[in-house]
Amino acid sequence: MIFQELTSPDIKAIDRENTICIIPIAAVEQHGPHMPTGTDTILCTAVAEALEAKLPEQTLLTPTSWLGASAHHLRIGATLNADLDHYVSMLLDIGKSLLNDGFRRIFYLNGHGGNIDPMKIAVRELQLNHVDSMLVAGSYWAVADDFIVSTLEGDHKYVGHACEFETSMIMHVRPELVRTEHIQPAGQLIDDVVNGVYVSRDMTQRTNDGFTGRPDLATAEKGEQFFNAVVDKLVETVSSLLTHPLGTTHQDFI
């Protein structure tokens, strides 16, 4: 079910307890010289739409929230950003709207690394007043991490930024947007963890050209494999979440 295509009576008739609301959250920001600024939004939306198409009776898909927490890209430019406090408030407002309408299961489906910490804060805040609801947040690629890591050919065995993974995914979903003539390996990535502690660094400090990994190893075929693996794992995850009980105490879940 697609929220913006339904009438208010349609939405009123939806089973509140046995439907999970999917809220795609993403970003619009620089993705190096070879990838579109809308990469995160394009990919997260495509994945969310494919998930809804597989589970149309169990999912209610909201429009993608395209503005993300992207301050770490601002010095490079070509980036639209929401300050962290405003971003968390926006996520809370979307979640509260659905919870106030009686929905009991909410899933923030993330497509941007900078949103990870804020979305966790949002679900923890919501849970304080909605202990009997299921509040979930996760990045779409995380559910298929094992497959992604085993399929990546470069030394960077993780999802980075305009990297082998994201470039392959865009080559599959929107190939006409990839500037193949500008694809090259990224320079050295400066780590943001030193001796086990997090060091806050923006993308001008961590990268040479605003991207990471080996986008030169990306292919559309690899992108199709990644996309299908992600969607299949999300279907499995959401189906499992729908079987979990709703409750307020430990005994409710036993």
C-alpha positions as CSV (number, residue, x, y, z in Angstrom):
1,M,0.0,0.0,0.0
2,I,1.4,3.4,-1.0
3,F,0.4,6.2,1.4
4,Q,0.1,9.1,-1.0
5,E,-2.0,7.1,-3.5
6,L,-4.7,6.2,-0.9
7,T,-7.7,8.3,0.2
8,S,-8.2,9.0,3.9
9,P,-11.0,6.3,4.1
10,D,-8.6,3.9,2.5
11,I,-6.0,4.5,5.2
12,K,-8.7,4.5,7.9
13,A,-9.6,0.9,6.9
14,I,-6.0,-0.5,7.2
15,D,-5.3,-3.0,10.0
16,R,-3.3,-1.0,12.5
17,E,-1.7,-3.9,14.3
18,N,-0.8,-6.1,11.4
19,T,0.6,-3.5,9.0
20,I,4.1,-2.1,9.2
21,C,4.7,1.5,8.1
22,I,7.8,1.9,6.0
23,I,9.4,5.3,6.2
24,P,12.3,5.6,3.7
25,I,14.8,8.2,4.9
26,A,17.7,9.3,2.7
27,A,19.8,12.3,1.6
28,V,20.7,14.6,-1.3
29,E,24.5,15.3,-1.2
30,Q,27.7,15.2,-3.2
31,H,28.7,11.8,-4.4
32,G,32.0,12.5,-6.0
33,P,32.5,13.4,-9.7
34,H,30.8,10.2,-11.1
35,M,27.5,9.8,-9.1
36,P,24.3,11.9,-8.8
37,T,23.7,14.0,-5.7
38,G,20.4,12.1,-5.3
39,T,22.1,8.7,-5.0
40,D,20.9,7.9,-1.5
41,T,17.3,9.0,-2.2
42,I,17.1,7.1,-5.6
43,L,18.4,3.9,-4.1
44,C,16.4,4.0,-0.9
45,T,13.2,4.8,-2.7
46,A,13.8,2.0,-5.3
47,V,14.5,-0.6,-2.5
48,A,11.4,0.6,-0.5
49,E,9.2,0.4,-3.5
50,A,10.4,-3.1,-4.4
51,L,9.7,-4.1,-0.8
52,E,6.2,-2.8,-0.9
53,A,5.6,-4.5,-4.2
54,K,6.5,-7.9,-2.6
55,L,4.4,-7.3,0.6
56,P,1.6,-5.0,-0.6
57,E,-1.0,-6.1,2.0
58,Q,1.4,-5.9,5.0
59,T,3.3,-2.7,4.3
60,L,2.2,1.0,4.1
61,L,4.9,2.9,2.3
62,T,5.2,6.6,3.0
63,P,7.0,9.1,0.7
64,T,10.8,9.1,1.0
65,S,12.1,11.8,3.3
66,W,14.9,13.0,1.1
67,L,16.5,15.6,3.4
68,G,19.2,14.0,5.6
69,A,21.8,14.7,8.2
70,S,24.7,15.6,5.8
71,A,26.7,18.2,7.6
72,H,29.9,16.2,7.0
73,H,29.6,16.9,3.3
74,L,28.9,20.6,3.5
75,R,32.5,21.8,2.9
76,I,32.6,19.9,-0.4
77,G,29.3,21.5,-1.5
78,A,26.5,20.2,-3.7
79,T,24.8,19.1,-0.5
80,L,21.5,19.8,1.2
81,N,21.6,19.4,5.0
82,A,19.3,19.2,8.0
83,D,21.0,20.1,11.3
84,L,20.9,17.2,13.7
85,D,18.3,18.6,16.2
86,H,16.0,19.5,13.3
87,Y,16.5,16.2,11.6
88,V,15.6,14.2,14.7
89,S,12.5,16.4,15.2
90,M,11.5,15.7,11.6
91,L,11.8,12.0,12.1
92,L,9.8,12.2,15.3
93,D,7.1,14.2,13.6
94,I,6.6,11.6,10.9
95,G,6.6,8.8,13.4
96,K,4.2,10.6,15.7
97,S,1.8,11.2,12.9
98,L,1.5,7.5,12.1
99,L,1.4,6.5,15.8
100,N,-1.3,9.1,16.6
101,D,-3.3,7.6,13.7
102,G,-3.2,4.3,15.5
103,F,-0.5,2.4,13.6
104,R,1.6,0.2,15.9
105,R,4.5,-0.9,13.8
106,I,7.0,1.7,12.3
107,F,10.2,1.0,10.3
108,Y,12.5,3.8,9.4
109,L,14.3,2.4,6.3
110,N,17.5,4.3,6.0
111,G,19.6,5.0,2.9
112,H,22.3,7.3,4.2
113,G,25.1,6.7,6.8
114,G,24.7,10.1,8.4
115,N,21.1,9.3,9.4
116,I,22.0,6.2,11.4
117,D,22.6,7.9,14.8
118,P,19.7,10.4,14.5
119,M,17.2,7.7,13.6
120,K,18.2,5.6,16.6
121,I,17.6,8.6,18.8
122,A,14.2,9.1,17.2
123,V,13.0,5.6,17.8
124,R,14.2,5.7,21.4
125,E,12.4,9.0,22.0
126,L,9.2,7.6,20.4
127,Q,9.4,4.4,22.5
128,L,9.2,6.4,25.7
129,N,5.5,7.2,25.0
130,H,4.7,4.2,22.8
131,V,6.0,1.2,24.7
132,D,3.3,-1.0,23.2
133,S,4.4,-0.3,19.7
134,M,7.1,-1.8,17.5
135,L,9.6,0.9,16.5
136,V,12.4,-0.2,14.1
137,A,15.2,1.6,12.4
138,G,17.8,0.1,10.0
139,S,19.9,0.8,6.9
140,Y,18.7,-1.2,3.8
141,W,22.1,-2.6,3.1
142,A,22.7,-3.9,6.6
143,V,20.3,-6.8,6.2
144,A,22.4,-8.2,3.3
145,D,25.8,-7.3,4.7
146,D,27.2,-10.8,4.4
147,F,26.3,-11.1,0.8
148,I,27.6,-7.6,0.0
149,V,30.9,-8.1,1.7
150,S,31.5,-11.5,-0.1
151,T,30.6,-10.0,-3.5
152,L,32.7,-6.8,-3.3
153,E,35.9,-7.2,-5.2
154,G,37.8,-4.2,-3.8
155,D,39.8,-4.0,-0.5
156,H,37.0,-1.9,1.0
157,K,34.7,-4.6,2.2
158,Y,31.9,-2.4,3.4
159,V,29.3,0.0,2.0
160,G,31.0,3.4,1.7
161,H,30.2,6.5,-0.3
162,A,29.9,6.5,-4.1
163,C,31.8,3.3,-3.7
164,E,31.8,0.0,-5.5
165,F,28.5,-0.9,-3.9
166,E,26.6,2.3,-4.5
167,T,28.0,2.8,-8.0
168,S,26.9,-0.7,-8.9
169,M,23.5,-0.1,-7.5
170,I,23.0,3.1,-9.5
171,M,24.3,1.4,-12.6
172,H,21.4,-1.1,-12.1
173,V,18.7,1.3,-11.1
174,R,19.5,4.4,-13.0
175,P,22.5,3.7,-15.3
176,E,22.1,6.9,-17.3
177,L,23.0,9.0,-14.2
178,V,26.5,7.5,-13.8
179,R,29.3,9.6,-15.3
180,T,31.5,6.6,-16.2
181,E,34.2,8.8,-17.7
182,H,34.9,10.2,-14.2
183,I,35.1,6.8,-12.4
184,Q,38.4,6.1,-10.7
185,P,39.6,4.4,-7.5
186,A,39.4,6.6,-4.4
187,G,42.5,7.8,-2.5
188,Q,43.3,6.7,1.0
189,L,40.4,6.9,3.4
190,I,41.3,8.4,6.8
191,D,39.7,6.3,9.5
192,D,37.3,7.9,12.0
193,V,38.1,5.4,14.8
194,V,41.5,5.8,16.5
195,N,42.5,3.3,19.2
196,G,38.8,2.4,19.7
197,V,37.5,5.9,20.0
198,Y,35.5,7.9,17.5
199,V,37.1,11.0,16.0
200,S,34.6,13.4,14.3
201,R,36.0,14.2,10.8
202,D,34.1,15.5,7.8
203,M,34.5,14.3,4.2
204,T,37.2,16.8,3.3
205,Q,39.3,15.4,6.1
206,R,38.6,11.7,5.4
207,T,38.7,11.6,1.6
208,N,40.6,13.3,-1.3
209,D,37.6,13.6,-3.7
210,G,34.5,13.0,-1.7
211,F,34.1,9.3,-2.3
212,T,35.5,6.0,-1.1
213,G,36.5,2.6,-2.2
214,R,36.7,1.1,-5.7
215,P,33.9,2.5,-7.9
216,D,36.0,1.5,-10.8
217,L,35.1,-2.1,-10.0
218,A,31.3,-1.4,-10.2
219,T,29.1,-3.1,-12.7
220,A,25.4,-3.2,-13.4
221,E,25.4,-7.0,-13.0
222,K,26.8,-6.6,-9.5
223,G,24.3,-3.9,-8.8
224,E,21.4,-6.2,-9.8
225,Q,22.8,-8.9,-7.4
226,F,23.1,-6.4,-4.6
227,F,19.6,-5.0,-5.2
228,N,17.9,-8.4,-5.3
229,A,19.7,-9.6,-2.2
230,V,18.8,-6.5,-0.2
231,V,15.1,-6.7,-1.2
232,D,14.9,-10.4,-0.5
233,K,16.4,-9.9,2.9
234,L,14.1,-7.0,3.7
235,V,11.1,-9.1,2.8
236,E,12.4,-11.7,5.2
237,T,13.0,-9.2,7.9
238,V,9.7,-7.4,7.6
239,S,7.8,-10.7,7.5
240,S,9.5,-11.7,10.7
241,L,8.8,-8.3,12.4
242,L,5.1,-8.8,11.6
243,T,5.1,-12.0,13.7
244,H,6.6,-10.3,16.7
245,P,4.1,-9.5,19.5
246,L,3.2,-6.0,20.6
247,G,3.4,-5.5,24.3
248,T,4.7,-3.5,27.3
249,T,6.5,-6.0,29.5
250,H,8.9,-8.9,29.2
251,Q,6.1,-11.4,29.7
252,D,4.3,-10.1,26.6
253,F,7.1,-11.4,24.4
254,I,7.5,-14.8,25.9
